[in-house]
Amino acid sequence: FSIMTDSEKRFWTVPNVLSLIRIAMIPLFVWCFFAGFENHRVWAIAIFLTAGATDVVDGYIARHFNQISLWGRILDPMADKLMVFSALICLTMIDTLPLWLVLLYFSKELAQAICSYILMRRTKDMIASNILGKAGTTLFYITIVTLTLFDPPAALQNTLLLLSYVTIVAAFVSYLLQGFRQQQLHHPTSEE
């Protein structure tokens, strides 16, 4: 199996700094969401979408300028999940989303974090985000923007939520399968 290079162990890279900035934007998003000044929800969504844009930028920089790192594999999805989770909580607090949907999302993310920790302890590596995970996050972004700025019909709201959760669950299953394969590569057999 491959051993991480020194470059993959770096913390202070441009993509990682952008991920930290995204995390720092979360309190500002929450404040704007509830602030009450004119167009406060529009400002909240502007912050939310700016965070999403930095996610695209940091992924591009990481891939094209050889700045992929273990820390990036941790910080990038963490920033995404924390921002989405914060937005879902905000929408629940104004009775736009049912609490059980947020709890379902949180449970899935907690399970994935535990699995990631176990895998990292065993293999000293992390699984990178896959296309299903990114698709799920994108669908959540669309859903959150739609529910925050507009009052969509119930059918559209339910369709967006269903698509978001189906994609996220599919990403989780895909992640587990990748983790199992990676575990097998590091420990192909338990026989002595």
MIVO-619399 format. One record per atom (N, C-alpha, C): x, y, z negated. Coordinates in steps of 0.2 Angstrom, whole numbers, padded with zeros to 4 digits, always signed. Example, Ala and Ser with C-alpha at 12.3 -4.5 7.8 and 13.67 -1.06 7.14 Angstrom:
% MIVO-619399
+0066-0028-0039
+0062-0022-0039
+0066-0016-0039
+0064-0011-0035
+0068-0005-0036
+0064+0000-0039
This chain:
% MIVO-619399
+0004-0006+0000
+0000+0000+0000
+0004+0006+0000
+0001+0012+0002
+0005+0018+0003
+0006+0021-0004
+0012+0024-0005
+0014+0028-0011
+0013+0036-0009
+0010+0039-0014
+0009+0046-0012
+0016+0050-0012
+0016+0055-0007
+0022+0059-0006
+0022+0065-0011
+0027+0068-0011
+0027+0074-0016
+0022+0079-0013
+0022+0080-0007
+0017+0085-0004
+0010+0083-0006
+0008+0077-0007
+0001+0075-0009
+0000+0076-0016
+0005+0077-0020
+0004+0078-0027
+0004+0086-0029
+0005+0090-0024
+0005+0097-0025
-0002+0100-0028
-0001+0105-0032
-0008+0108-0035
-0009+0115-0031
-0004+0119-0031
-0004+0126-0028
-0004+0126-0021
-0009+0124-0018
-0010+0125-0010
-0016+0129-0009
-0016+0132-0003
-0021+0136-0001
-0028+0133-0002
-0029+0127+0001
-0036+0124+0000
-0038+0123-0007
-0033+0121-0012
-0034+0121-0019
-0036+0127-0022
-0033+0133-0020
-0035+0139-0023
-0042+0141-0020
-0043+0140-0014
-0050+0141-0012
-0055+0137-0015
-0054+0131-0017
-0058+0127-0021
-0059+0130-0028
-0054+0132-0031
-0054+0136-0038
-0059+0142-0037
-0058+0146-0032
-0062+0152-0031
-0069+0150-0030
-0071+0144-0027
-0078+0142-0026
-0081+0141-0033
-0077+0137-0037
-0079+0136-0044
-0080+0142-0048
-0076+0147-0047
-0077+0154-0051
-0083+0158-0048
-0085+0156-0042
-0091+0160-0039
-0097+0157-0042
-0097+0151-0046
-0104+0149-0048
-0107+0153-0053
-0103+0156-0058
-0107+0160-0063
-0110+0166-0060
-0106+0169-0055
-0109+0175-0051
-0115+0173-0047
-0115+0167-0044
-0121+0165-0041
-0127+0165-0046
-0126+0161-0051
-0131+0160-0056
-0134+0167-0059
-0129+0172-0060
-0131+0178-0063
-0136+0182-0058
-0133+0182-0051
-0137+0185-0046
-0144+0182-0045
-0144+0175-0046
-0151+0172-0045
-0156+0174-0050
-0154+0176-0056
-0159+0178-0061
-0159+0185-0063
-0154+0189-0060
-0153+0196-0062
-0159+0201-0061
-0163+0200-0056
-0169+0204-0056
-0169+0211-0052
-0163+0212-0050
-0162+0218-0046
-0165+0217-0039
-0165+0222-0035
-0168+0222-0028
-0164+0217-0024
-0167+0212-0021
-0164+0207-0016
-0159+0203-0020
-0160+0202-0026
-0155+0198-0030
-0155+0191-0028
-0160+0188-0025
-0160+0181-0023
-0156+0181-0016
-0156+0186-0012
-0153+0187-0006
-0145+0187-0007
-0143+0191-0012
-0136+0191-0015
-0134+0184-0017
-0138+0181-0021
-0136+0174-0023
-0135+0170-0018
-0139+0170-0013
-0138+0165-0007
-0132+0167-0003
-0131+0174-0003
-0125+0176+0001
-0118+0173-0003
-0118+0173-0009
-0113+0170-0013
-0113+0163-0012
-0118+0160-0012
-0119+0152-0011
-0116+0150-0004
-0118+0154+0001
-0116+0153+0008
-0108+0154+0009
-0106+0159+0006
-0099+0161+0006
-0095+0155+0003
-0097+0153-0002
-0094+0147-0005
-0094+0141+0000
-0099+0140+0003
-0100+0135+0008
-0095+0136+0014
-0094+0142+0016
-0089+0144+0021
-0082+0142+0019
-0080+0144+0013
-0073+0143+0010
-0072+0135+0010
-0077+0131+0009
-0077+0124+0009
-0074+0122+0016
-0077+0124+0022
-0076+0123+0028
-0068+0125+0030
-0067+0131+0028
-0060+0134+0029
-0055+0130+0025
-0056+0128+0019
-0051+0124+0015
-0049+0117+0018
-0055+0114+0021
-0054+0108+0024
-0050+0108+0031
-0051+0114+0034
-0047+0115+0041
-0040+0116+0039
-0039+0120+0034
-0032+0122+0032
-0028+0115+0030
-0032+0112+0026
-0029+0105+0023
-0027+0101+0028
-0031+0100+0033
-0030+0095+0039
-0024+0097+0044
-0025+0104+0045
-0021+0106+0051
-0014+0109+0049
-0013+0110+0042
-0007+0113+0040
-0004+0108+0034
-0005+0102+0035
-0002+0097+0030
-0003+0099+0023
-0009+0101+0021
-0009+0103+0014
-0015+0098+0010
-0015+0092+0013
-0020+0087+0009
-0016+0085+0003
-0020+0085-0002
-0016+0083-0009
-0021+0079-0013
-0019+0076-0018
-0023+0072-0023
-0028+0077-0026
-0025+0083-0029
-0029+0088-0032
-0034+0090-0028
-0033+0091-0021
-0038+0093-0017
-0044+0089-0016
-0042+0082-0016
-0047+0077-0016
-0052+0077-0022
-0049+0080-0028
-0053+0081-0034
-0057+0087-0034
-0053+0093-0032
-0056+0100-0033
-0061+0101-0028
-0060+0099-0021
-0065+0101-0016
-0072+0098-0017
-0072+0091-0018
-0079+0089-0020
-0082+0091-0026
-0078+0093-0031
-0080+0095-0038
-0083+0102-0037
-0080+0106-0033
-0083+0113-0032
-0089+0113-0028
-0090+0108-0023
-0096+0107-0019
-0102+0105-0024
-0100+0100-0028
-0105+0097-0032
-0108+0102-0038
-0103+0105-0041
-0105+0110-0046
-0109+0116-0043
-0107+0118-0037
-0111+0124-0035
-0118+0121-0033
-0119+0115-0030
-0125+0113-0028
-0129+0111-0034
-0126+0108-0039
-0130+0106-0046
-0132+0113-0049
-0128+0118-0049
-0130+0124-0052
-0136+0127-0049
-0136+0127-0042
-0142+0130-0038
-0148+0125-0039
-0147+0119-0040
-0153+0115-0041
-0156+0116-0048
-0152+0117-0053
-0154+0119-0060
-0158+0126-0060
-0155+0130-0056
-0159+0137-0055
-0166+0136-0052
-0166+0132-0047
-0173+0131-0044
-0177+0127-0048
-0175+0123-0053
-0179+0119-0058
-0182+0124-0063
-0177+0129-0065
-0179+0134-0070
-0185+0138-0068
-0186+0139-0061
-0191+0144-0059
-0197+0139-0056
-0197+0133-0058
-0202+0128-0056
-0203+0127-0049
-0197+0127-0045
-0197+0126-0038
-0196+0118-0036
-0192+0116-0041
-0190+0108-0040
-0192+0105-0047
-0194+0098-0046
-0195+0094-0052
-0189+0092-0055
-0189+0092-0062
-0183+0091-0066
-0180+0084-0064
-0184+0079-0062
-0182+0072-0061
-0177+0072-0055
-0178+0076-0050
-0174+0076-0044
-0167+0079-0046
-0167+0084-0050
-0160+0086-0053
-0157+0081-0057
-0160+0077-0061
-0157+0072-0065
-0155+0066-0061
-0158+0065-0055
-0156+0060-0051
-0150+0062-0048
-0149+0068-0045
-0143+0070-0042
-0137+0070-0047
-0139+0072-0053
-0133+0072-0059
-0131+0065-0060
-0136+0060-0061
-0134+0053-0062
-0130+0050-0057
-0131+0052-0051
-0127+0049-0045
-0120+0052-0045
-0120+0059-0047
-0113+0062-0047
-0109+0059-0053
-0112+0058-0058
-0109+0056-0064
-0106+0049-0063
-0110+0045-0060
-0108+0038-0058
-0102+0038-0054
-0103+0042-0049
-0097+0043-0044
-0091+0045-0047
-0091+0050-0052
-0085+0053-0055
-0082+0047-0060
-0086+0043-0063
-0084+0038-0067
-0080+0032-0062
-0083+0031-0057
-0080+0026-0052
-0073+0029-0049
-0073+0036-0048
-0067+0039-0046
-0062+0038-0051
-0063+0040-0057
-0058+0039-0063
-0056+0032-0063
-0060+0027-0063
-0058+0020-0063
-0053+0019-0058
-0055+0021-0052
-0051+0019-0046
-0044+0023-0046
-0044+0029-0049
-0038+0033-0049
-0033+0029-0054
-0036+0027-0060
-0032+0024-0065
-0029+0017-0062
-0032+0014-0057
-0030+0007-0055
-0026+0008-0049
-0027+0013-0044
-0023+0014-0038
-0019+0020-0037
-0020+0025-0042
-0016+0031-0042
-0018+0035-0036
-0024+0034-0034
-0026+0038-0028
-0033+0039-0028
-0036+0043-0024
-0043+0045-0023
-0045+0044-0016
-0052+0043-0016
-0055+0042-0009
-0057+0049-0007
-0055+0051-0001
-0057+0057+0002
-0064+0058+0004
-0067+0064+0004
-0074+0065+0006
-0075+0062+0013
-0081+0059+0014
-0083+0056+0020
-0088+0060+0024
-0090+0058+0030
-0095+0062+0034
-0101+0062+0031
-0103+0056+0027
-0110+0056+0024
-0110+0061+0018
-0105+0061+0014
-0105+0066+0009
-0105+0073+0011
-0102+0075+0016
-0102+0081+0019
-0109+0083+0022
-0112+0078+0025
-0119+0079+0028
-0124+0080+0022
-0123+0076+0017
-0128+0077+0011
-0127+0084+0008
-0121+0086+0007
-0120+0093+0005
-0123+0098+0009
-0122+0097+0016
-0125+0102+0021
-0132+0102+0020
-0135+0096+0020
-0143+0096+0019
-0145+0099+0012
-0141+0098+0007
-0143+0102+0001
-0142+0109+0001
-0137+0112+0005
-0136+0119+0006
-0142+0122+0010
-0145+0118+0015
-0150+0120+0019
-0157+0121+0015
-0158+0115+0011
-0163+0115+0006
-0163+0121+0001
-0158+0122-0002
-0157+0127-0007
-0159+0134-0004
-0156+0135+0002
-0157+0142+0005
-0164+0143+0007
-0167+0137+0009
-0174+0138+0011
-0179+0139+0005
-0178+0135+0000
-0182+0136-0006
-0181+0142-0010
-0175+0145-0009
-0173+0151-0013
-0176+0157-0010
-0175+0157-0003
-0177+0163+0001
-0184+0163+0004
-0187+0157+0004
-0194+0157+0008
-0198+0153+0003
-0205+0152+0006
-0210+0148+0002
-0212+0143+0008
-0208+0138+0009
-0210+0133+0014
-0216+0129+0012
-0220+0126+0017
-0225+0122+0016
-0222+0116+0012
-0227+0112+0008
-0225+0107+0004
-0222+0101+0009
-0225+0100+0014
-0222+0095+0019
-0215+0096+0021
-0213+0102+0023
-0206+0104+0024
-0202+0103+0018
-0204+0106+0013
-0200+0105+0007
-0198+0098+0005
-0203+0094+0005
-0202+0087+0003
-0198+0083+0008
-0199+0085+0015
-0194+0082+0020
-0187+0084+0019
-0186+0090+0017
-0179+0092+0016
-0176+0089+0010
-0180+0088+0005
-0177+0085-0001
-0176+0077+0000
-0181+0074+0004
-0180+0067+0005
-0174+0066+0009
-0173+0070+0014
-0167+0069+0019
-0160+0070+0015
-0160+0075+0010
-0155+0077+0006
-0153+0071+0002
-0158+0068-0002
-0156+0063-0006
-0155+0056-0003
-0158+0055+0003
-0156+0048+0006
-0149+0049+0009
-0147+0055+0011
-0140+0055+0014
-0135+0055+0008
-0137+0058+0002
-0132+0058-0004
-0131+0050-0006
-0137+0047-0007
-0137+0040-0009
-0133+0036-0004
-0134+0037+0002
-0130+0033+0008
-0122+0035+0007
-0121+0041+0005
-0114+0043+0004
-0111+0039-0002
-0115+0038-0007
-0113+0035-0013
-0111+0028-0012
-0116+0024-0008
-0115+0017-0006
-0108+0017-0002
-0108+0021+0003
-0102+0021+0007
-0095+0022+0003
-0096+0027-0002
-0090+0028-0007
-0088+0022-0011
-0093+0018-0013
-0092+0012-0017
-0089+0007-0013
-0091+0006-0007
-0088+0001-0002
-0081+0003-0001
-0079+0009+0001
-0072+0012+0002
-0068+0010-0004
-0071+0012-0010
-0067+0011-0016
-0066+0003-0017
-0070-0001-0016
-0069-0008-0017
-0064-0010-0012
-0064-0008-0006
-0059-0010-0001
-0052-0007-0003
-0052-0001-0006
-0045+0001-0008
-0043-0002-0014
-0047-0004-0018
-0045-0009-0024
-0042-0015-0022
-0045-0018-0017
-0043-0025-0014
-0036-0024-0011
-0035-0018-0008
-0028-0017-0004
-0023-0017-0010
-0024-0014-0015
-0019-0013-0021
-0019-0019-0025
-0024-0023-0026
-0024-0029-0030
-0028-0034-0026
-0025-0037-0021
-0029-0042-0016
-0032-0048-0019
-0029-0050-0025
-0031-0056-0028
-0029-0056-0035
-0033-0059-0039
-0032-0060-0047
-0028-0066-0048
-0027-0070-0044
-0023-0076-0045
-0016-0075-0047
-0014-0079-0052
-0007-0078-0054
-0002-0081-0049
